[in-house]
Amino acid sequence: MRLSAFLGAIGAAVFAAAPAMANGFGNWAAVVVAGDWRAHDGSQSPVFDDARRDLVTDLEGIGFRPQNIAQLSAQADRLGDPSLRKSSAHGMATALWDLSQSAPGGCLLYITSHGSPDGVRVGDDIVSPTDLAIMVNNACGHNPAVVIVSACFSGIFVPAISAPDRLVITAARPDRTSFGCSAKAKYTYFDNCVLSVFSASHDFPDLGVAAKTCVAKEEKDTGMSPPSDPQVSVGTQIAAELPSW
C-alpha cells in the first residue's frame, strides 16, 4: 500500500473513532426524570419538577439540542405541558432508547425522586440498580453515559452502573438519606447544588465533585445529619470522551 493511501486509511479510522466531544453535546441524548410529586410527608411538592425544568435549561445552555431531550414527570397529566411524558420505568427506558438511536454521541440520564434501599421511584415503579443498568447498557452500549440519581440511598446504583465509559453521580451513599424534599422547598439539597454549581463547572466530573462539596456545606450549615455523602464514580475511559463547557 502506498504511504498516501495508508495515511488516508488511518485518517479515516481516526475520524470515525473521534470522540463525541468533537461535536460537544449536540449529538447526545438526554432524559430528565421527575419521578415523584410528593414530599417526604406525602403532601404535594414541586421540588422534583422544579429541578427537572431548570436542569433542562442548563443542558440546553451547554449544547444539548431540545429535540434530543426527553422530560418525564410523575404529574405530567396535571401540568398541562404536552412535551412532558408520564414517568414510568417503561417510559424512561423507551425515551432513552429512542433518543440514543437518533443522537448516538452519548447518553445523559438524570433522575430526581424518592429512593429506598431497593431503588428509585419513577412514577408507580421502583427501578432497581439492575433495572437501570440494563436500560443504560441497552440504549447506550459502549458510548459514554452520564447517570445522575438524586434520591435517598442512591449510592446503591454505583456498583451496578459503573464501567470504563460511565460516569455515575448520586445524591447519597448506599446507606444514607438525602435531604430537602419538603413541600416548601424549591429543590432538594442535591439538586440545588447541581444547579448552583453548573455554570461554574467545566465538565460532568467537575460538576459531581463541586456538587458533593456544596451538599456537605449546606448540610453542615443547616444541621442535617448524618451527612448524605454524595458519590462520584468516573470510569477510566469516560473522562477523555466527555465534552466540556
N, C-alpha and C positions, 0 to 999 in steps of 0.2 A: 504493500500500500504506500502510495506517495505520502510524504510528510504533510502536504497541504490537506490531503483527504483525511489523514489520521487526525490532524488537529481539528478539522471540521467536525469529525465524528465526536471527538472529545468535547468540543464546544457545544454540540447539540445535546450531548448527555448531561453536561453541566447545567445547560439551560433547562432541560427537562426536570432535573433534580433540584433546581433552585428553590430555596426555602420560601415558605409562604410570606415571609417578611418583605419580599421584593415588592409586593403589592399592598403592603400594610394589611389592614383588616378588611379591605374591600371585597375579598373573596372568602370571608369567614362567615360561618353560620352561627347565630346566637339564639338561644332560647332562654327567656327570663320568666320565672315562675313565682307567682304569689300563691303559695299552696294552701293557705287558710285565710279566714277573715275574722277569726275570733281572738280576743285577748286571752291571757292565761286564766282569767276567771270565767271565760265563756261569753262575755259580752262582746259586742261588735267593736272591732278595732281597725283603723286604717293603716297600721304600720307596714304590713306586708305589701299592700298595693301601692302605698306611697313610695316604698323603696323600689318596687318593680318599675314604676313610671319614671322615676328620676334616674335610675340606673340606665334605662334605655336612652335617655337624653345624653348621658355621659358617653355611652357606647357609640352613639351616632357622632358625637363630638370628636372621637378618636379615629373615625373612619369606617365603622360598621355601616353598611347600607341598610336603610329602612326595610327594603324588600327581603333582606336576609335575616331579619329579626322577627321572631315569633314571641308574643306575650300571652301567657296563660294566667288566669285569675280564678280563684275559688268563687268569686262573686261576679263573674263575667255577665251573668244574666241580670244583675242588679245595676251595673254601672252604665249600661246603655252605650257601650263603645263597641261598634261592630268589628273592630280589628282584634278584639280580645277573644281568646279561645278559653273554654272552660277547663279548669285544672283537673287533670286526671293522670294516672300513670300511663295509660294508653295514649292520651293526647300529647303528653310530653315526649314519649318515645317516637310517636309519629312525626311530630313537629321537627325533632332533631334529625330524624332520618331524611325527611323530605328536604329540609334546608341544606343538609350536608351533601345532597346529590347535586344541587344547583350552585352551591357555594362550598367547594371542596377544599378550600385553603386551610381550614382549621375549624374547630368547634369551641364554642363557649356555652356553658350551661350554668345558670345562676338560679338557685332555689332559695327562697326565703319563706320560712314556715315554722311550725312547731315540730319538734323532734323528740324521739324517745330512744331507749337503747336498742329498739328494733328497727328504726329507720326514720324517715322524714315524711310528714303528711303532705300529700299532693291531692287536693280535693278530698274525696272519700277514701282514698287509698293510702296505705303505708308502703312507701318504697324502701326496700332494704338495700344494704350495700351491694349485695349480689345483683339485685334487680338493676340498680343504677349502673353498675359496671357493665352489665350486658347491653344496656341501652347505649352507653357511650361507645363501647367497642364495636357494636353492630353498625352504628351510624358513622363513626369517625375513623374506624380502622387504625391505621398507623399514622394518620395525620395528627398534628398537635392538637391537644384538647385541654382547655382550662375548665375545671369543675369547681364551683364555689357553692358551698352549702351553709346557709345561715340558719342555724337551728340548734336547739339544745342537743347535747350528746353527739353532735355531727362529726366529731373525730372518728366515729365508727366507720366512716366512709373512706378514710385514708388508706388502710391496707388493701381494700378490695379494688380501688381505682388506680392507685399509684402504679406508674410504669415509666420507662425512659421518656416517652413522648407525652406525658401527662403532668399537669400542674394541678394540685388539689389544695384548696384553701377551705378551712372550716371555721365556724364561729366558736367552737369549743372543743376540748379534748373528749375522748370517748366516755368519760365518766363524770362530766361536768355539764351543768346547765349554762345557757347564755342568758342575757338579761335585756329587758326593755320592751317586751311585748304586752304592754298595758293598753287600756282603752284610751288613755290620754296622751300617749306618746305619738310622735310623728314617725320615728323609726326605732328599730331595735338598736341596742348599743353597737352591735357589729355592723349592721347596715349603715348606721350613721357614720361610723368610722370609715367604711369603704368609700362612701360618698364624699366625706370631708377631705380625704387624702388623695382622691382620684386624680385631680388635675396636677397635683404636685408630684405624683409618682411618674416614673418614666416607662414602666412595663408592669406586667402582672406579677412577677416575683417580687418586685419592689412594692407593689400595692399590697400584697399579702403581709409583708414584714411591717410596713407602715401601719396597716390596719391593726395588726397584732399589738403593736406598741400603743396605738391610740386607745384600743379597748382596755388594756391594762391600766392606763392612766385614768380613763373615765370610770372604771370600776373602783379604783382607789379613791378618786375624788368624791364618789357618791356612796362609798362604804359598802359596796356589794361584794359578797364573799360566799363561798370560795371563788377565786378567780376562774373565769371560764377557760382561759388559756387557749386561744385560737391556734390552729395547726396550719403549717405551710409545708407541703411536700413538693419539691421541684425535681422532676425527672432529669436524668443525666443528659438527655438529648434535647429537651424542650427549650432550654434557655437560648440555644443557638437558633431555634426555629421560630421563636416568638417575635413578632414586630414590636417596636417600641413606639412611644408617642411623646 
